[in-house]
Amino acid sequence: MRIGQGYDAHRFAEGRPLVLGGVRIPHDMGLAAHSDGDVLIHALCDALLGAAGLGDIGRHFPDSSAEFAGIDSRILLRRVVARLQRDGMWVVNADMTVVAQSPKLAPHIAGMREALASDLQLEPSRVNIKATTTEGMGFAGRGEGIAAYAVALVED
């Protein structure tokens, strides 16, 4: 068994959709990024790649590449899962936390969980997503952006 952890953060930007855990969430701003800015999936990809000893998301999907401009992060996640499987590794479970002052994420967590479970080829019970605020502290608390943490267990 191997464990990996991941973290990502992006600042808010006007004129972009907000996508978290593969789900489009109604909000007046999205996240600035080369891809769709899905911090939850980016943190999860880093956790999986870390567990496999394969570096980080930037190594596999560099933001300097036009190929990944605006890409749906679920595509990146599926590619990471396929890479692990080619190397004889399988995802056992994942646990994630989104840190955001707004918007309220509770109504969207079930959809995120279903989307990520599908991409990870897992039962939804093996994918856990939590949301929290920082009670006004730091960049997330001031409404400047969103961060996410992920831990994943991989079997080889």
C-alpha positions in Angstrom: 0.0 0.0 0.0 1.2 3.5 -0.8 -0.2 6.8 0.5 0.1 10.2 -1.2 -1.1 13.7 -0.3 -1.9 16.7 -2.5 -2.6 20.4 -2.2 -3.7 23.0 -4.7 -4.9 26.6 -4.5 -6.1 29.1 -7.1 -7.3 32.7 -6.9 -10.7 33.7 -8.1 -11.1 35.3 -11.5 -14.0 37.0 -13.2 -15.5 35.6 -16.4 -14.7 31.9 -15.6 -17.0 29.1 -14.5 -16.4 27.6 -11.1 -15.6 23.9 -11.3 -14.9 21.8 -8.3 -14.7 18.0 -8.2 -15.8 17.9 -11.8 -19.0 19.8 -11.0 -19.9 23.3 -12.3 -21.0 25.4 -9.3 -23.0 28.6 -9.6 -20.9 31.5 -8.5 -20.0 35.0 -9.7 -16.4 34.0 -10.3 -14.3 31.0 -11.3 -10.7 30.1 -10.6 -7.7 31.4 -12.5 -5.7 28.6 -14.1 -4.3 27.2 -17.3 -6.8 24.4 -17.2 -10.4 24.7 -15.8 -8.9 25.5 -12.4 -10.5 22.5 -10.5 -8.4 22.7 -7.4 -10.0 19.6 -5.9 -9.1 17.4 -8.8 -5.6 19.0 -9.0 -5.0 18.1 -5.4 -6.3 14.6 -5.9 -4.0 14.1 -9.0 -1.0 15.2 -6.9 -2.0 12.8 -4.1 -2.3 9.9 -6.6 1.0 10.8 -8.4 2.7 11.1 -5.0 1.5 7.7 -3.9 2.9 6.2 -7.1 6.2 8.1 -6.8 5.5 9.8 -10.1 6.1 13.5 -9.2 3.4 16.0 -9.5 0.6 17.3 -11.8 2.9 20.0 -13.2 5.4 17.4 -14.4 2.7 15.4 -16.3 0.5 18.3 -17.5 2.6 21.5 -17.6 0.9 24.8 -17.7 3.3 25.8 -20.4 1.7 23.4 -22.8 -1.1 24.6 -25.1 -2.5 21.0 -25.1 -3.8 21.6 -21.5 -5.1 25.1 -22.0 -8.7 25.1 -20.6 -8.8 21.3 -20.3 -11.4 19.6 -18.2 -9.5 18.4 -15.1 -11.5 15.2 -15.1 -9.6 14.2 -18.3 -6.3 14.8 -16.3 -7.6 12.6 -13.5 -8.5 9.8 -15.8 -5.1 10.0 -17.4 -3.5 9.8 -13.9 -5.6 6.7 -13.0 -4.7 5.0 -16.3 -1.0 5.7 -15.7 -1.2 4.1 -12.3 -3.0 1.1 -13.7 -0.4 0.7 -16.4 2.2 0.6 -13.6 0.1 -2.1 -11.7 -1.4 0.2 -9.1 -5.0 0.7 -8.1 -6.7 3.4 -6.1 -8.1 2.2 -2.8 -9.7 5.3 -1.5 -9.4 9.1 -1.4 -10.3 11.7 1.2 -10.4 15.4 0.3 -11.1 18.8 1.9 -12.1 22.0 0.0 -11.3 25.2 1.8 -13.6 28.1 0.7 -15.4 30.9 2.4 -17.9 30.9 -0.5 -19.9 29.5 -2.2 -21.6 27.0 0.0 -20.5 23.6 -1.2 -22.7 21.2 0.8 -25.4 21.0 -2.0 -22.7 20.0 -4.5 -20.7 17.4 -2.6 -22.8 14.4 -3.6 -22.3 15.3 -7.3 -18.6 15.8 -6.8 -18.3 12.5 -5.0 -20.2 10.6 -7.8 -18.0 12.3 -10.5 -14.7 11.5 -8.8 -15.7 8.0 -7.9 -16.5 7.3 -11.5 -13.2 8.7 -12.7 -11.3 6.8 -10.0 -13.2 3.6 -10.9 -14.4 3.3 -7.3 -17.6 2.9 -5.4 -18.7 6.3 -4.0 -18.2 5.0 -0.5 -14.5 5.0 -1.1 -14.4 8.7 -2.0 -14.9 11.3 0.7 -15.2 15.1 0.2 -15.5 17.7 3.0 -15.8 21.4 2.8 -14.7 24.0 5.4 -14.2 27.7 5.8 -11.3 29.4 7.5 -13.7 31.7 9.4 -12.5 34.8 7.5 -8.7 34.1 8.0 -6.2 33.9 5.1 -6.7 34.2 1.4 -9.6 31.7 1.3 -11.3 33.5 4.2 -11.0 36.8 2.5 -12.7 35.4 -0.6 -9.6 35.6 -2.8 -9.6 32.0 -3.8 -10.1 28.3 -3.0 -7.7 25.6 -1.7 -8.0 21.9 -1.6 -6.2 19.0 0.2 -6.3 15.4 -0.8 -5.0 12.1 0.5 -5.2 8.9 -1.5 -4.3 5.3 -0.8 -3.0 3.2 -3.7 -2.4 -0.6 -3.8 0.4 -2.1 -5.9 
